[in-house]
Amino acid sequence: MCGRYATYGPASMSREARDVLERLELDLSSEINQREDHFNIAPTQRALVVTGHEEGHAETGLLRWGLIPSWAKDPSIGARMINARREGLAEKPAFRAAVRKRRCLVPASGYFEWQGEKGSKQPYFIRPPDGSLLLFAGLWEIWRGADGEPMRTYTIITGEPGKVGGDIHDRQPVILAPDAWEDWLFAPADVAMTLLEAANEPDLVYYPVTKAVGSPKNDTPDLVEPL
C-alpha cells in the first residue's frame, strides 16, 4: 500500500530521464522545483500528475488522489481507491477503462510506510539515496457529479515489494524506470501491463521519521528527516 508520499525540490534527474521528458515536451524537474513543496500528500488531496492522452501527448496537472470511476454515483468511493493492485488490474471494473485509455505517472520524492503493532506503529520514509525523483505507475479518470463539472482523479498502482520496500511492508508502489515512461503512457494496454510485471525496484533507502506524519494537517520538511 502507498497511503502517503512527498514531492519536493530540488528534484534531480538522470540524463536518460531528462531525455525522455524532453521527448514528451515536459520540464517536470523545473516544474516541481518551482511549485510549493509537499511533504505529506494524503488521500483526497490534489497533487501533481503526468497524464497520458489518446491523442499521443502528455501533460501535467493537479489531480485528486483517490480514483472515482466514471460510473460511480457517490464520489466517496475515491477514498477507498487510492491504490490499485497490479494483480488482475485490467479486469477490475473500476480500473479496466483507465488501463486502456488513461494511464499516468505520479512524481514522488519518496513515500511513507508504517511498521509495528496497531497504536504504536513507526513511520518510515523510503526514497532514493541520491535524492532523484521517482515516478509511480498510476491510472486516472474523469468523474462528473450532478452539476456536470469534471473532476480528475488518480490512483497509484502497487505490487510486490522489492528488497528494500519489503523490509517495511508487503506492498509498494510500482516504480517505473525512464525507459518505460512513454510506453506506460501511450502503448497498447497489453504492452503497458507487461511493464508493470517487469518493473524492478530502484536503489532505495529507508529510515524512521516523526509520527507527526500521521496527521495530514502536517506538511513540513521535518516530516522527511530521519529521527
Buried (B, 14 or more C-beta within 10 A) or exposed (E): BBBBBBBBBEBBBEEEBBEBBEEBEBBBBEBBBEBEBBBBBBBBBBBBBBBBEEEEEBEBBEBBBBBBBBEBEEBEBBEEBBBBEBEEBBEBEBBBBBBBBBBBBBBBBBBBBBEEEEEEEBBBBBBBEEEBBBBBBBBBBEBEEEEEEEBBBBBBBBBEBBEBBEBBBEBBBBBBBBEBBBBBBBBEBEEBBEBBEEBEBBEBEBEEBBBEBBEEEBBEEEBBEEE
